[in-house]
Amino acid sequence: MNGFNWPALMQAGLRSLRLTPAAFWALTPAELALMLGQGAGTSPMGRGGLDRLMQAFPDRMKGQADD
């Protein structure tokens, strides 16, 4: 059988993870796999990746004063 085993995925999402049906159907397959403990096949983010994210999405807008 090819494709997704929907009964098993629904049981895992609804029973094991206790997701609501709406939350289950809103997930992507990658998100569901990650929630079920299956890695995305990528390594953890390193310092360089974090620095790039911090530069792209700073906590403050340019010119905003500290509180």
CNS distance restraints for C-alpha pairs under 8 A (distance, minus, plus):
assign (resid   4 and name CA) (resid   9 and name CA) 7.80 0.50 0.50
assign (resid   5 and name CA) (resid   9 and name CA) 6.19 0.50 0.50
assign (resid   6 and name CA) (resid  10 and name CA) 5.84 0.50 0.50
assign (resid   7 and name CA) (resid  11 and name CA) 6.08 0.50 0.50
assign (resid   8 and name CA) (resid  12 and name CA) 6.12 0.50 0.50
assign (resid   9 and name CA) (resid  13 and name CA) 6.06 0.50 0.50
assign (resid  10 and name CA) (resid  14 and name CA) 5.70 0.50 0.50
assign (resid  10 and name CA) (resid  15 and name CA) 7.77 0.50 0.50
assign (resid  10 and name CA) (resid  24 and name CA) 7.74 0.50 0.50
assign (resid  11 and name CA) (resid  15 and name CA) 5.26 0.50 0.50
assign (resid  11 and name CA) (resid  16 and name CA) 6.83 0.50 0.50
assign (resid  12 and name CA) (resid  16 and name CA) 4.82 0.50 0.50
assign (resid  12 and name CA) (resid  17 and name CA) 6.27 0.50 0.50
assign (resid  12 and name CA) (resid  36 and name CA) 7.75 0.50 0.50
assign (resid  13 and name CA) (resid  17 and name CA) 4.95 0.50 0.50
assign (resid  13 and name CA) (resid  18 and name CA) 6.32 0.50 0.50
assign (resid  13 and name CA) (resid  19 and name CA) 5.75 0.50 0.50
assign (resid  13 and name CA) (resid  24 and name CA) 6.23 0.50 0.50
assign (resid  13 and name CA) (resid  32 and name CA) 7.56 0.50 0.50
assign (resid  14 and name CA) (resid  18 and name CA) 4.79 0.50 0.50
assign (resid  14 and name CA) (resid  19 and name CA) 4.88 0.50 0.50
assign (resid  14 and name CA) (resid  20 and name CA) 6.37 0.50 0.50
assign (resid  14 and name CA) (resid  21 and name CA) 6.87 0.50 0.50
assign (resid  14 and name CA) (resid  24 and name CA) 7.11 0.50 0.50
assign (resid  15 and name CA) (resid  19 and name CA) 7.41 0.50 0.50
assign (resid  17 and name CA) (resid  35 and name CA) 7.99 0.50 0.50
assign (resid  17 and name CA) (resid  36 and name CA) 7.97 0.50 0.50
assign (resid  19 and name CA) (resid  23 and name CA) 5.85 0.50 0.50
assign (resid  19 and name CA) (resid  24 and name CA) 5.80 0.50 0.50
assign (resid  20 and name CA) (resid  24 and name CA) 6.11 0.50 0.50
assign (resid  21 and name CA) (resid  25 and name CA) 6.18 0.50 0.50
assign (resid  22 and name CA) (resid  26 and name CA) 6.13 0.50 0.50
assign (resid  23 and name CA) (resid  27 and name CA) 6.59 0.50 0.50
assign (resid  27 and name CA) (resid  31 and name CA) 5.86 0.50 0.50
assign (resid  27 and name CA) (resid  32 and name CA) 6.18 0.50 0.50
assign (resid  28 and name CA) (resid  32 and name CA) 6.33 0.50 0.50
assign (resid  29 and name CA) (resid  33 and name CA) 6.10 0.50 0.50
assign (resid  30 and name CA) (resid  34 and name CA) 6.17 0.50 0.50
assign (resid  30 and name CA) (resid  40 and name CA) 7.07 0.50 0.50
assign (resid  31 and name CA) (resid  35 and name CA) 6.20 0.50 0.50
assign (resid  32 and name CA) (resid  36 and name CA) 6.18 0.50 0.50
assign (resid  33 and name CA) (resid  37 and name CA) 6.44 0.50 0.50
assign (resid  33 and name CA) (resid  38 and name CA) 5.20 0.50 0.50
assign (resid  33 and name CA) (resid  39 and name CA) 7.24 0.50 0.50
assign (resid  33 and name CA) (resid  40 and name CA) 7.72 0.50 0.50
assign (resid  34 and name CA) (resid  38 and name CA) 5.04 0.50 0.50
assign (resid  34 and name CA) (resid  39 and name CA) 5.64 0.50 0.50
assign (resid  34 and name CA) (resid  40 and name CA) 6.57 0.50 0.50
assign (resid  45 and name CA) (resid  49 and name CA) 5.81 0.50 0.50
assign (resid  45 and name CA) (resid  50 and name CA) 6.81 0.50 0.50
assign (resid  46 and name CA) (resid  50 and name CA) 6.45 0.50 0.50
assign (resid  47 and name CA) (resid  51 and name CA) 6.09 0.50 0.50
assign (resid  48 and name CA) (resid  52 and name CA) 6.27 0.50 0.50
assign (resid  49 and name CA) (resid  53 and name CA) 6.29 0.50 0.50
assign (resid  50 and name CA) (resid  54 and name CA) 6.11 0.50 0.50
assign (resid  51 and name CA) (resid  55 and name CA) 6.15 0.50 0.50
assign (resid  52 and name CA) (resid  56 and name CA) 6.13 0.50 0.50
assign (resid  53 and name CA) (resid  57 and name CA) 5.84 0.50 0.50
assign (resid  53 and name CA) (resid  58 and name CA) 7.92 0.50 0.50
assign (resid  54 and name CA) (resid  58 and name CA) 5.18 0.50 0.50
assign (resid  54 and name CA) (resid  59 and name CA) 7.76 0.50 0.50
assign (resid  60 and name CA) (resid  64 and name CA) 6.16 0.50 0.50
